[in-house]
Amino acid sequence: MDQELGFIGVGSMGGPMARRLIEAGYKLTIFDTREDAMRPLIEKGAKPAESVKSVCDSAEIVFCSLPTPPIVEAVALGPGGVIEGSKVRMLVDTSTTGSIYAKRVAAGLAKKNILEVDAPISGGVTGANKGTLAIMVSCPEDVLERLKPILSHLGKVFFLGTKPGMGHTMKLLNNILSATAMAISSEAVVTGVKAGLDPKTICDVINSGTGRNSATEDKIPRLVFPRKFNGGFAVGLLNKDIRLFIEEADAMQVPTVVAAAVKQVLVTTMAMLGPEADMSEIIRTVENLAHVEVKG
């Protein structure tokens, strides 16, 4: 396959996605601020670039997977950024930035005839490795058809609309529900364990009834019972996503009473365990306050 792609940010999520594109036969030019993140991809045939601009001088379609909206904006529009690339015509943003930043980036890049494509993802590191991500795309329909063959190697595409920001709004809806499920399930399971119930039985019953959710079906059995807490998504990043959700909802005058409570749980977890703690460690916050430990 002769098509050349660029990829900026090849960390815990970008790395597996970039690897799948290489394995699918695409020629990939990559850049990350950490050389150790690029090394495994270079060994697989990726071409390392010295800067963001260098990536964007080499490929028309460039992906990015970056941790925060300000970083995305700086990489896209700042000095030496995507906007200064000589070849790039499309930035496919798989980060979680929210619609406000996405619209700002889209407007800035449009001045240089570069299209911003919303493509935030859900499915975690496991989904990135397996190519089973949910990809929330918003872009012109003709662009979608051009991107589908590429995105098919990463996961399932969901088309949200043609306007910048629509895909990123969808991602925030997903993440507030994911965070809420983890927070309330932690409280429920810890309460049950302190009452003398077996944690596995608690989850089995919940998952056979109306309370089942992503935390009781996956995160708690897989990450909490064996005390691994290595899901790959930091609570600090999740807190950022919930903040973005609340900001967007507030701008549209939608009440966020439950979201505000979940955000407080995340803030408490960061205070106790630090922002780099895995989101599954939300349950440790509840355990610490309840003086009980959940073990499978």
Residue pairs with C-beta under 8 A, 6 or more apart in sequence:
1 24
1 25
1 26
1 27
2 27
3 26
3 27
3 61
4 26
4 27
4 28
4 29
4 58
4 59
4 60
5 21
5 26
5 27
5 28
5 29
5 59
5 61
5 62
5 63
5 150
6 28
6 29
6 30
6 31
6 49
6 55
6 56
6 58
6 59
6 61
6 62
6 63
6 88
7 14
7 17
7 18
7 21
7 28
7 29
7 30
7 31
7 46
7 55
7 62
7 63
7 64
7 65
8 14
8 30
8 31
8 32
8 52
8 55
8 62
8 63
8 64
8 65
8 66
8 75
8 82
9 31
9 32
9 64
9 65
9 66
9 67
9 75
9 95
10 18
10 30
10 31
10 32
10 37
10 38
10 41
10 65
11 32
11 34
11 37
11 65
11 67
12 125
12 128
12 232
13 65
13 94
13 121
13 125
13 128
13 232
14 32
14 63
14 64
14 65
14 66
14 94
15 37
15 40
15 41
15 128
16 125
16 128
16 129
17 63
17 65
17 94
17 121
17 128
17 133
17 154
18 28
18 30
18 41
18 46
18 63
19 40
19 41
19 44
20 128
20 131
20 153
20 154
21 28
21 150
21 153
21 154
22 28
22 41
22 44
22 45
22 46
23 44
23 153
24 153
26 150
27 47
28 41
28 45
28 46
28 47
29 46
29 47
29 48
29 49
29 54
29 55
29 58
29 59
30 38
30 41
30 42
30 46
30 47
30 48
30 49
30 55
31 38
31 48
31 49
31 50
31 51
31 52
31 54
31 55
32 38
38 46
38 48
42 48
47 58
49 55
49 58
51 80
52 75
52 80
52 81
52 82
52 85
53 80
53 81
53 82
53 84
53 85
55 62
55 85
55 88
56 62
56 81
56 82
56 84
56 85
56 86
56 87
56 88
57 85
57 86
57 87
57 88
58 87
59 87
59 88
60 87
60 88
60 89
60 90
61 88
61 89
61 90
61 92
61 147
61 150
62 82
62 85
62 88
62 90
62 91
62 92
63 91
63 92
63 93
63 94
63 119
64 72
64 75
64 76
64 82
64 91
64 92
64 93
64 94
64 95
65 94
65 95
66 72
66 75
66 95
67 95
67 237
68 237
68 240
69 95
69 97
69 98
69 100
69 101
69 240
69 244
70 101
72 93
72 95
72 97
72 101
72 105
73 97
73 101
73 104
73 105
74 81
75 81
75 82
76 82
76 83
76 91
76 93
76 105
76 108
76 109
76 116
77 83
77 105
77 108
77 109
82 88
82 91
82 109
82 114
83 108
83 109
83 111
83 112
83 114
85 114
88 114
89 113
89 114
89 115
90 114
90 115
90 117
90 143
91 105
91 109
91 114
91 115
91 116
91 117
92 117
92 119
92 147
93 102
93 105
93 116
93 117
93 118
93 119
93 120
93 168
94 119
94 120
94 121
94 135
95 120
96 120
96 168
96 171
96 172
96 175
96 237
96 240
96 241
96 244
97 105
97 120
97 168
97 244
98 165
98 168
98 169
98 172
98 244
98 245
98 247
98 248
99 164
99 165
99 166
99 168
99 169
99 248
100 165
100 244
100 247
100 248
100 251
101 168
102 116
102 118
102 164
102 165
102 167
102 168
103 164
103 165
105 116
105 164
106 115
106 116
106 164
106 165
107 164
109 115
109 116
110 116
115 139
115 140
115 143
116 164
117 137
117 138
117 139
117 143
117 147
118 136
118 137
118 138
118 139
118 160
118 164
118 165
118 166
118 167
118 168
119 135
119 136
119 137
119 147
119 151
119 167
120 135
120 136
120 167
120 168
120 170
120 171
121 127
121 128
121 133
121 134
121 135
121 136
121 154
121 155
121 171
122 133
122 134
122 136
122 171
122 174
122 175
122 178
123 132
123 133
123 134
123 155
124 231
124 232
124 233
125 231
125 232
125 233
126 132
126 232
127 133
127 134
127 155
128 154
131 153
131 154
131 155
132 155
132 156
133 154
133 155
133 156
134 155
134 156
134 158
134 174
135 151
135 154
135 155
135 156
135 157
135 158
136 158
136 160
136 167
136 168
136 170
136 171
136 174
137 144
137 147
137 151
137 157
137 158
137 159
137 160
137 167
138 159
138 160
138 161
138 162
138 163
138 164
138 165
138 166
138 167
138 168
139 147
139 162
140 162
141 159
141 162
144 157
144 159
147 157
148 157
151 157
158 170
160 166
160 167
160 169
160 170
161 167
169 248
171 241
172 241
172 244
172 245
172 248
173 245
175 238
175 241
175 242
175 245
176 241
176 242
176 245
176 259
176 262
178 214
178 238
178 279
179 238
179 241
179 242
179 262
179 266
179 279
180 258
180 259
180 262
181 213
181 214
181 215
181 216
182 214
182 215
182 219
182 279
182 280
182 282
182 283
183 262
183 265
183 266
183 282
185 206
185 213
185 215
185 216
185 220
185 283
186 215
186 220
186 282
186 283
186 285
186 286
187 286
188 202
188 206
188 211
189 199
189 202
189 203
189 216
189 220
189 224
189 283
189 294
190 283
190 286
190 287
190 290
190 292
190 294
191 290
192 199
192 202
193 199
193 202
193 292
193 293
193 294
194 290
194 292
199 220
199 225
199 294
199 295
199 296
200 221
200 225
200 296
203 216
203 217
203 220
203 221
206 212
206 216
207 216
207 217
219 231
219 279
219 280
220 280
220 283
220 294
221 296
222 228
222 231
223 229
223 230
223 231
223 278
223 280
224 280
224 283
224 294
224 296
225 294
225 295
225 296
226 296
227 295
229 277
229 278
229 280
229 281
229 284
230 278
231 278
231 279
231 280
232 278
233 278
233 279
234 275
234 276
234 277
234 278
234 279
235 266
235 269
235 270
235 273
235 275
235 276
235 277
235 278
235 279
235 281
235 282
236 270
236 274
236 275
236 276
236 277
238 266
238 279
239 263
239 266
239 267
239 270
239 275
242 259
242 262
242 263
242 266
243 263
245 256
245 259
246 256
246 259
246 260
246 263
249 255
249 256
249 259
250 256
265 282
265 285
266 282
268 285
269 277
269 281
269 282
269 284
269 285
270 277
272 284
272 285
272 288
273 281
273 284
273 285
277 284
283 294
287 293
287 294
